Amino acid sequence: RERVKRAGTMLRGVARTLRVRQMLVQKDTITSKLRTPRSCDKITPRELTTSFYRPFGTSSRRRTQVMSLSSAASQESAPKVSAPTLEVEGGDVFPVRRVYCVGKNYAAHTIEMGGDPKTDPPVFFSKPSDAACNVSIVPYPPLTENLHYEVEQVVAIGKTGKDVKVDEAMSLVWGYGVGVDLTRRDMQAKAKGKGGPWDMAKGFDFSAPMSKLVRSDQVKDPLKGEIGLKVNGKTVQCGDLSGYTWSIPETISCLSEYVELQPGDLIMMGTPDGVGPLVPGDQVEGWIQGINTIKFTVS
């Protein structure tokens, strides 16, 4: 009996040693993964519970609780994010997929910005989809001391199109609106001077306030009509939609060579000359004859 008892004690000691060594090996493995960025996301909940949360003598009940918590964490559902939308006159909402903008598309503004409308092709850039918004208050953005306004016609796409012909482009249009392209002009100038991108100069929160959209069948002539903007009651921009260097069908056709247009896309067509600064407290009103108006205050 004594021999059997001593043998059992020895076996338990060996088992204890092996378990400790296993724990140390697993701990070293996880530590190595944590030091390697591409490996740290491969750590499994089982590895964590086995190496760090299973010290010698831990009860099976405690181990089960830890494993349950780890499993619950690993199965946490992804966050739910609602898609941006714009209101539509008469009810309904328009889901926004992408916001495309056209630069150098109004001869007078191109000249104003130092370009040549006869030789410069359209310049396309994008804003975040949630930059398009129906708001009455626009917060003055951070990191700028020179926020500029640019009133523009908004074209809402309702059908898919790739390599669209000019004479077929208008069939993709779902509706129209009035928008204001807000720009951190000082940030844009610095980026241009360094030859870098200027996404953050154009794509920030509330950088594309818009009117309610109007369905295309309710707009008599989307290619002609006065477009303008007032700041504190004073007209600072005024032109006509016919002044665009690239018309709506030409712009859609050109843009569809770069990307496949999809329902929910918005195109901001460009601005007349007269762009200028805004400061907190300014009251802004933009309009397009036969389409809609937009009003907001800079806070």
C-alpha positions in Angstrom: 0.0 0.0 0.0 2.8 2.4 0.8 4.5 1.7 -2.5 1.2 2.3 -4.4 0.6 5.5 -2.4 4.2 6.8 -3.2 3.7 5.9 -6.9 0.4 7.8 -7.0 2.1 10.8 -5.4 4.9 10.7 -8.0 2.5 10.5 -10.9 0.5 13.4 -9.6 3.7 15.5 -9.3 4.7 14.6 -12.9 1.2 15.5 -14.2 1.4 18.8 -12.3 4.8 19.6 -13.8 3.6 18.8 -17.4 0.5 21.0 -17.0 2.6 23.9 -15.8 5.0 23.5 -18.7 2.1 23.4 -21.1 0.7 26.6 -19.6 4.1 28.3 -20.0 4.4 27.2 -23.6 1.0 28.5 -24.5 1.6 31.8 -22.7 4.9 32.3 -24.7 3.0 31.5 -27.9 0.4 34.2 -27.2 3.0 36.7 -26.1 4.8 36.2 -29.4 1.6 36.7 -31.3 0.8 39.9 -29.4 4.3 41.3 -30.4 3.5 40.5 -34.1 0.7 42.8 -35.4 -0.4 40.4 -38.2 -0.6 37.5 -35.7 -2.4 39.1 -32.7 -5.8 38.7 -34.4 -5.3 35.0 -34.6 -5.4 34.5 -30.8 -8.4 32.3 -30.0 -10.6 32.6 -26.9 -9.6 29.0 -26.0 -5.9 30.0 -26.1 -6.6 32.9 -23.7 -8.6 30.9 -21.2 -6.2 27.9 -21.3 -3.0 30.0 -20.7 -4.0 33.0 -18.6 -7.3 32.0 -17.0 -6.6 28.4 -16.1 -4.1 28.5 -13.2 -3.3 25.2 -11.5 -6.2 24.3 -9.2 -8.9 26.3 -10.9 -12.2 24.6 -10.6 -14.0 23.3 -13.7 -16.9 25.6 -12.9 -14.7 28.7 -13.0 -13.1 27.5 -16.3 -16.6 27.1 -17.8 -17.6 30.6 -16.8 -14.5 32.1 -18.4 -14.9 30.1 -21.6 -18.6 31.3 -21.8 -17.5 34.9 -21.4 -14.9 34.5 -24.1 -17.3 32.8 -26.5 -19.9 35.6 -26.0 -17.3 38.2 -26.8 -16.1 36.4 -29.9 -19.8 36.1 -31.1 -20.7 39.8 -30.6 -22.6 41.1 -33.6 -21.3 43.8 -35.8 -22.5 47.4 -35.2 -25.6 48.4 -37.1 -25.1 51.6 -39.2 -28.0 53.4 -40.9 -27.5 54.6 -44.5 -27.5 58.4 -45.1 -30.7 59.7 -46.7 -32.1 62.9 -48.2 -35.6 64.1 -47.9 -37.8 64.2 -51.1 -40.4 66.9 -51.8 -43.8 65.4 -51.3 -42.6 62.7 -48.9 -40.2 59.7 -49.2 -36.5 59.6 -48.7 -33.6 59.0 -51.1 -30.8 56.7 -49.9 -27.3 58.1 -50.5 -24.7 55.7 -51.8 -21.9 58.0 -53.0 -21.3 61.8 -53.5 -19.4 62.8 -56.6 -18.3 66.4 -57.2 -17.2 68.0 -60.5 -14.5 70.6 -60.3 -13.7 73.2 -62.9 -17.1 72.8 -64.5 -18.2 76.5 -64.6 -16.1 78.7 -66.9 -16.1 81.8 -64.7 -15.3 79.8 -61.6 -12.5 78.0 -63.4 -10.9 81.3 -64.3 -11.5 82.5 -60.8 -9.5 79.6 -59.4 -6.7 80.1 -61.9 -7.7 77.5 -64.5 -8.4 77.5 -68.3 -12.0 76.4 -69.1 -11.0 75.7 -72.7 -8.3 73.2 -71.9 -9.0 71.8 -68.4 -11.1 68.6 -68.4 -13.6 68.0 -65.6 -12.0 67.1 -62.3 -13.9 64.5 -60.2 -13.6 64.0 -56.5 -15.8 62.6 -53.8 -17.3 63.5 -50.4 -18.4 61.0 -47.7 -22.0 59.9 -48.3 -23.1 61.3 -44.9 -21.7 64.7 -45.9 -25.0 65.1 -47.9 -27.5 66.3 -45.3 -30.8 68.2 -44.8 -29.9 70.5 -42.0 -30.8 74.1 -40.9 -27.6 74.4 -38.8 -24.1 73.8 -40.1 -21.3 73.7 -37.5 -18.2 75.6 -38.4 -15.6 72.9 -39.0 -12.4 72.6 -37.0 -8.9 73.1 -38.4 -9.8 76.0 -40.7 -10.0 79.7 -40.7 -11.3 80.1 -44.2 -14.5 78.1 -44.9 -15.8 78.8 -48.4 -19.3 78.3 -49.9 -20.0 77.0 -53.4 -23.6 76.7 -54.5 -24.2 73.8 -56.9 -26.8 71.8 -58.8 -27.3 68.3 -57.4 -28.2 65.4 -59.7 -29.6 62.2 -58.1 -29.0 59.0 -60.0 -31.7 56.3 -60.0 -30.4 53.7 -62.4 -27.2 51.7 -63.0 -24.9 52.9 -65.8 -21.4 52.1 -67.1 -19.8 53.8 -70.2 -23.1 55.6 -70.8 -23.6 57.4 -74.1 -24.3 61.1 -73.9 -27.7 60.8 -75.6 -28.7 58.1 -73.1 -27.4 59.7 -69.9 -30.5 61.6 -68.8 -32.4 58.3 -68.5 -30.3 57.6 -65.4 -31.4 60.7 -63.5 -34.0 60.3 -60.7 -34.1 63.9 -59.5 -32.5 67.2 -58.7 -31.6 69.4 -55.8 -29.6 72.4 -54.6 -26.4 71.8 -52.6 -23.6 73.9 -51.1 -20.1 72.5 -51.4 -18.3 73.7 -48.3 -14.6 73.8 -48.5 -11.8 74.4 -46.0 -10.0 76.6 -48.5 -6.8 77.2 -46.4 -6.4 73.5 -45.9 -7.0 72.9 -49.7 -4.4 75.5 -50.6 -1.7 73.9 -48.4 -2.4 70.5 -49.8 -2.2 71.7 -53.4 1.0 73.5 -52.6 2.6 70.3 -51.4 1.2 68.3 -54.3 -0.9 66.2 -51.8 -4.5 65.1 -51.8 -7.1 67.5 -50.4 -9.8 65.1 -49.2 -10.1 66.6 -45.8 -10.5 70.0 -47.3 -13.7 68.9 -49.0 -14.9 65.8 -47.1 -15.8 66.7 -43.5 -18.9 66.5 -41.4 -21.8 68.6 -42.8 -19.7 69.6 -45.9 -22.6 69.1 -48.4 -25.8 70.6 -47.0 -28.6 70.0 -49.5 -32.2 70.9 -50.2 -35.0 68.3 -50.5 -34.7 66.5 -53.8 -37.3 67.0 -56.5 -38.2 64.1 -58.9 -37.0 64.6 -62.5 -40.5 64.5 -63.9 -41.3 67.6 -61.8 -38.4 69.7 -63.2 -39.3 71.4 -66.5 -35.7 72.1 -67.7 -32.8 70.9 -65.6 -30.2 72.3 -68.1 -31.3 76.0 -67.8 -32.3 78.3 -65.0 -30.8 80.8 -62.5 -28.5 79.4 -59.8 -27.4 81.6 -57.0 -26.5 82.1 -53.3 -27.0 84.8 -50.7 -25.1 85.3 -47.5 -26.9 87.4 -44.9 -29.4 88.6 -47.6 -26.7 89.7 -50.0 -26.3 88.0 -53.4 -22.8 86.7 -53.7 -23.2 84.1 -56.5 -25.5 84.2 -59.5 -25.3 82.4 -62.8 -27.2 80.0 -65.0 -27.2 76.2 -65.4 -26.4 76.7 -69.1 -23.0 78.1 -68.0 -21.7 74.7 -67.1 -18.7 73.7 -69.3 -19.8 70.0 -69.2 -23.6 69.6 -69.2 -25.4 67.0 -67.1 -25.5 64.3 -69.8 -21.8 65.0 -70.7 -20.8 64.8 -67.1 -22.7 61.5 -66.5 -21.2 60.0 -69.6 -17.7 61.0 -68.6 -18.0 60.0 -65.0 -19.4 56.6 -66.0 -16.2 55.8 -67.8 -14.4 56.0 -64.4 -16.9 54.2 -62.2 -20.2 52.4 -62.6 -22.9 54.7 -61.5 -25.5 53.2 -59.2 -28.9 54.2 -57.7 -28.3 56.4 -54.7 -25.3 58.3 -56.3 -25.3 62.1 -56.2 -23.4 64.4 -58.5 -22.6 68.0 -57.5 -22.2 69.7 -60.8 -19.9 72.6 -60.0 -20.4 76.3 -59.0 -20.5 79.7 -60.6 -18.0 82.4 -59.7 -18.2 84.4 -56.6 -17.1 81.9 -54.0 -16.1 83.3 -50.7 -15.8 82.9 -46.9 -18.3 82.1 -44.2 -18.1 82.8 -40.5 -20.2 81.6 -37.6 -23.6 83.4 -37.5 -23.8 83.7 -41.3 -27.2 82.9 -42.8 -27.0 81.2 -46.2 -29.7 80.8 -48.8 -29.1 79.0 -52.2 -31.6 78.5 -55.0 -32.0 77.1 -58.5 -34.9 78.4 -60.6 -37.4 75.7 -61.2 -35.9 73.2 -58.7 -35.6 74.2 -55.1 -34.0 76.3 -52.4 -31.8 75.7 -49.4 -31.3 77.7 -46.2 -29.0 77.2 -43.2 -27.1 79.0 -40.6 -23.4 78.6 -39.8 -23.0 78.0 -36.0 
